Amino acid sequence: MLPPATRARPMLPGEAAPASPPPQRPEGAALRSTTGERLSKRMTALGLASRREADEWIEAGWVSVNGQMAVLGQRVDADARIVIDPAAHKDQAKRVTILINKPVGYVSGQAEDGYEPAASLIRPDNQWAEDRSGRKWHPGHLRSLAPAGRLDIDSVGLLVLTQDGRVARQLIGDDSLVEKEYLVRVAYTPGERLPDRDLALLNEGLELDGQRLRPAKVSWQNEDQLRFVLREGKKRQIRRMCAAVGLQVLGLKRVRIGSVVLGKLPPGQWRYLCDDEYFA
């Protein structure tokens, strides 16, 4: 006979049976490999998610390895079967990407040296009136919002901030080849005009930090403005390229990333990336 404290209570007529308890995450059951690669790193290498997304999905219980729910920090073998719950992709689809026309005096990332981050411009009263995305601002859209590429404090134009790791990988991943287009106002300090041989160097032939730069497309827009199209983004790259051939940068504006253009977005305002817009 069961002790009184644990004896089952008889069910009353018409009473529903109690619901079964939800399945519990198996403590350590998925940690089968003590070698191998971290699961989040493996997911990133397979193109399943960014490292941040992978950790979030694992923590939420949306990832299984060889049929068992994954746990944070586990390692997996190269032949591990990794499955992502469709709920993770639905959550990812809700993540937003925001475009800002960054003015001078704002930093792209975290506040520094007394300068405000560009994200501080993302307020409901500052959303572009012609934003056609149909989205309404929500405070949750600021959560985990990070710049996908940077503009230095003295540069202006198109800045992308996103919650979506896929967008970040596309724009700033090591293998990214998405074009970024800039209009750069310059002055040639050694003489009247930049020689053609130096213009050719800007297109192909310069090195920075001991590494040869990828070929660029550099051409004159008018007598004091160059158009740069790059497929990489080293720190202050355009300013350093210009300095290498005797050009002083007087103004720098990013006007396009991939197929997304700055357009008529006013300085200091922002809009959402539309569902029919793609960087590449």
Order of alpha helices (4+ residues) and beta strands (2+ residues): beta-alpha-alpha-beta-beta-beta-beta-alpha-beta-beta-beta-alpha-beta-alpha-beta-beta-beta-beta-alpha-beta-beta-beta
